[in-house]
Amino acid sequence: MELFQERIQEGAHLLLVAPRRIGKTSLLKEAARQLEQQYLCLYVDLQKAKSAADAIVDLSLAAHPHKSLWEKTKGIFHNVLHDTVESVKVHDLAITLRGGLTSGDWPAKGDKLFDILAGNDKPVLLLFDELPILVNRLLKGADYVITPERRQAADEFLSWLRSNAIRHQGVIRIVIAGSIGLEPIARQAGLSATLNSLTPFHLGPWSTEVAIGCLQALANEYQLTIDEAAILEMTSLLGVCIPYYVQMFFDHVYRESRIQGTKHVSRAFVAEVYKHSMLGTRGHAELSHLEERLRMVLGPKLDLLALDLLTETAVTGALVTDSAKALAKEHFGDDWQPNLREVLTILEHDGYIENRSDSFKFISRLLKDWWKARFEFAYVPVAKRGEAKS
């Protein structure tokens, strides 16, 4: 948090880069709370936005709670707003504002909105959450096909945002975060240059020591006695201590302890909870979010290759070069090389696997075990496919 705020104070525009479920949204909201005396902090959730015009509406609505700012913002939408606007519910207001924007005038009205923000008494901190999801929708549509028209729409939006970031440097700070990576999406369409005003800010998982402290604090709060060996087992089974999964593991342990009527948690107890709850049906429901977000970035064709690559890695313990090539050729024939490169780049960027000298391996033991439990049953590893045919 200190480093994050330091970058903000320096006037940087930041792109949060981190594995999923690391706590990017929590960081944004906590930063806004801590900086509210120095900055006008506007949190803008773009998860449901489907167009650049929707993004302008969401940004405008973020100004609504701030009376003086909203009075100026209303002027941009004078063509659709009336004197009774203050009595309109926020949901209906969003619909009204959207009616005041067209595909042709949103950039101009967006520029005016930035000008209004730049004239605020305090510097402005814009926190755009799930902006990569919006860009992904602009670029690929519902059928996940990048057409020239869609690429142009994504380019226009990102270039508009870049232009305003540069134009108001030092007065407005922009932070972008999301549950999918913006860099791989932009690269897929050759739009990486539109991100050159953003400084990557890497947010890593907790250290083992921090995760242990969290688990001990939770145990104290819920009056559980967890053996030291049990806590070490929990962090070992997770492999990488992503905050959401640390808390999720504790939740499963706590629920099972209540069911069994015990307040003492041993190492064996933790191992059973991991096997039957974390990797069971309840765990699948929690972790399926990763699978959904991956499909959103890759689309149906590349996603099928990604599923096989991850399953090969989970079942065999490592994805070696020959197996990766064989799977890519199976899916794409002679066109295997660029598709394999694209999928592996995204899997690395989004924190599924990492390259360890001569092979790829899962970063998270939990994700590896979950993936194996979910997909192993009907999967034959590449090295054994010849044996299966014979």
N, C-alpha and C positions, 0 to 999 in steps of 0.2 A: 504494500500500500504506500509506503514512504517513497519508493522508487517511482511508482505510478504517478503520485502527486508531484514528484520532482519534475517528471517529464511534462506534466500539464503546466506547471509553473513556468517552464522554459518556453511554452507556447507551441509544443509539438502536437501534431495530429497523429493519433495512435491507432494502430490496428492490432487488436488483441489476438494473439496466436497461442492456442492451447488445445489439449485434448478435450473431448467432450466430457461434460459433467464435472469439469474442474472448478466451476464457480465463477464464470465470467460475468453473468448477470448479477450475482451477489456482489462482486467487486465493483461493478458500475454503480449500483444503488448505494453501497456503503461509501464510495468515493463522493457521490453526490451529497450524502448526509454530512460528511466531514467538511466538505468544501462550500456548503451553502452560504456561509457568511462572506466568502470571497468572490463567489461566482453565482451567476444565475444558471442553475443546473436544470437542463431539460432532458428528461429520459423519454426516448421515442422508440416504441416497440413496433417493428415493421413486419412481424411474423405473418400477419394477415394481408399485408399490402400486395396488390397484384399489378400495380402500375406505378410509374413515376408520379403521376397525379395523386395517387393514394398516399405516397410518401410525403408530398407537400401538405396534404390534408392532415396526416398524423403529426407532422411537425407543427402545423398551425394549432392543432388541438392541445399540444404540449404547452403552448403559450396561454391557453384559456384560464388556468388558475391564477395567472399573474395579471391583475386588472389593468394596469397602465400599458403593459405590453399587448394585452389582448385588444385594447381600444385601438391601437395602431394596426394590429393585424387584421381587424375587421374591415379596414379600409380596402384591403386587397380584394375582398369578396363583396364589395358594395353592390355588385350586380345581382347577388342572390340573398344577401342578408337584409333583414328589416329591423325596425325598432324593437320588435318583440323578441329579438334573438336571445336575450338573457334568460328567458323563461323556457327556452327549448332544451330538451335533454341532450346530453353529449352525443348519444347514439344518433339522434335525429339531426343534430348539428353537423355531424360527420357527413351524413347524406346530403345535407344542404350545401356544405362546402364543396363536396365532390361535384355537385351540379354546377358549380361556378368555375370549374376547370375543364379544359379540353386538352387533347393530345398536342395541340399547337401552342397553347399559351402557358402551360405549366412552367416552362423554364423562366419566362419573364416574371411570373408571379412568385416563383421560388426565389429569384434574385431579389425581388422587393422584400420578401420575408427575411432573407439574410441581411439586407440593408437595415431593416428594422431592428433585428437582433444586434447588429454591430453598433447601433446607436444607443443601446441600453446603458444605463448608468454603471453597471458592473459588467466585467467581461463575462462572456457566455461560454458554458461548457455543454456541448451537444453530445449526448450519449445515444448513439444509434445501435439498438439491439436487433439482431436478426436481419440486418441489411443484406448479408450474403444470400439469404433465402429469397429476398425480393429480386436481386440480380439474377439468381438462378432461374426464377420464373420468367423474367424478361427475356433471358437468353434462350431458354429451351421450351417454354410453353408446356402444355400438358402431355405432349408426345415426346418430349426430350430430344427434339431435333433443332439444331442450331441453324437457322435460316439467315440469309443476308438481312432481312427485315428485323429479325429479333436481335441479331448482333448489333445492328444500328441503334435499336432502342436501348440496349444495355450500354453501348458506348456513349450515347447521348446523356444518359443518366449519370454514369460514372464521371464523364468529362465535365458535366455541370457541377457535380459535387466537388471535383478537383479544382475547378475554376474558382468556386466560392471559398474553398479552403485556402487557396493562395491569395485571393483578393482581400480576405479578412484575417490574414495571418497576424497573430498577436492580440487580436480582439476576440475572435471566436476560436475555441479549441474544439476539435471533433474527435470522438472516440468511436470506433466501429468494432462490434463484436457479433458473434453468432455461433450457432451450434453446428454450422458447416463452415469450411474455410473459404474465404473470399479469394485468396491468391490462386488456388487451383482452378476456380471457376473462371476467373479473368484470363488465366493462361490458356484454358481450353478454347477461348475465342480470340486469342491474340490481343487481349486488352490489358496486358500487364502494365503498360505505360501509364494507364489512368490511375494507378495506385502509387505513383512515385512521390506523391505529397504526403504519404502515410509512413510513419515510423513503426516497424513491427515491435510489439511489446510481448515478450514470451512469458507466459504464465505456467509455471511447472507444478507438478503434484506436490503434496506435502512430503516432508522428510519422514522417515520412520519415527523419529523422536516426536515430531508434532502429532502424528497419527496416534501414537501411544498415549500422549497427553490428552488428546481428544477422547479416546476410549476410556481412559481412567476417569476423566471428568464426567462423562456420561454415566459410567457405572456408579459413581458417587451420587449423582443426581437421582438416579433411579434405584438407589439402595441395593445394588448388586455387588457381590464379591467376585471379581474375576481374577483368577490366578495370573501371576506374571507370565507364566508359560503360555497361558491361554491367549493373553493379549499379543504376545510375540507370534503365536500361531496365526492369529487373525491377520496381522500385517504381512506375515510370510505367505499366507494363502492368497491375499490380494495381490502381492507382488509389487504393484505400484499403488501408492496410497492417494488415490484421487478422492477428494473430500466426500463427494456424494456416495461413493461405494463404501468408504469407512463408516459413514453414518447408516447406510443401508444394512451393512453387516451387523452393526450393533442392534439395529431395529429387529432383525431376524432373531438374534440371540436373546434379546429381551422378551420378545413374544413367546419364544419357545420356553424360556424359563418360567414365564407366567403360566403357560399351559401345563408344565410339569410340576408347578408349585414349588420351585426351588429358587433360592437367592444366591446360590453358589455355582459358579461357572468354571468348569475345568477345561483343560486342553482337549480332552476327548469329546466333551460337550460341543465345543466350538467346531471341531472337525465334522461332527454329525450335522450340525446346523448348516455348515458350508455345503456339504454333499446333498442334503435333502431339501434345503430351503433356497440357498443362494443359487444352486445349479438346478433347482427344481422348477415347477410351474410358476411359482411366485417370482423367482429370480428371472425367469424368461420374460415375464411381463415387464419387469423393470428394464432389462437390458435390450429388449427388442427395439428400443428407441435408437440404438446405435445402427442397427440393420436398416431401419427406415431412413435415417439421415444419409446413410451411405448410398442407398438407392436414389435418393433425391439428387445427389451430386452426379452420380455416374450414369443414370438412366438405365433402362432394362437390359441392353446388350452388354455394356461394360460391367454392369452389376453382376451378371451371371458369371463372368470370368472372375470378378472379385470374390464371389462366394466360394468358387472352387479353389482359388489361391489361399484364402483364409482357412478353408477346411483342410486342405493339404497341409498347411502349416500347423494347424491345431492337432491333427491326427498323427502326423509323423514327428512333430516337434520342431521342424525347421523346413523352410521352403528353399530347396537348392535350385541352382540355375537350370539344370536339365528338366526338372519337374515343372518349373515356371514356363519354360519354352514349350514343353509338350502341351500344357493346358492352354496356353495362348494359341497355339497352332490348331488345337481342337476346336476352339471357338471362332477363330478368325482366319484360318488358313494361311495363305501367303502374306496377308496383311497383319500378321501377329505382332510384329515388333513395336510399332507405334502404340498399339492398343495396350500391350503389356507394360510398356514404359509409362503410359498415362495412368493406368490403374495402380501400379506400384508407387508412383509419385504421390498419388492421393492417399493411399493407405498409409504411407509414411507420414505425410503432412498431417493427417487427422489422427495420428497416434495409435493406429492399430498394430503396426509392425515396425521393426527397425532392422537395418542392415548391419549384421554382425559378421564382418570380414567376408566369409564365403557363402552366407545364407541369410534369409530373413527369418526373424522370430517374433512372436508376440511380445509386446512390451508389458502387458498386463497378464499375470497368471490367471486372474479371475476371468478375463475375457477369453483367454485361450481355453480354459476348462469349460466355460459356458458354451463357446462355439463348438467345441468337440462334443459336448453332451447333446447339443441341438442338431448337429449335422452328420455325425459320424456314422450313424446306423446304415444309411444307404450309400455311403461313399467308399470307393475303392482307391487307395493311394496309387499314384502313378507307377511306382516301382513294382506294384503287385498286379497290375492290369494284364500283363502278359501271362502271369500264372493263372489268373482268373479265366482267361480265354482257353488256356490249355486244359 
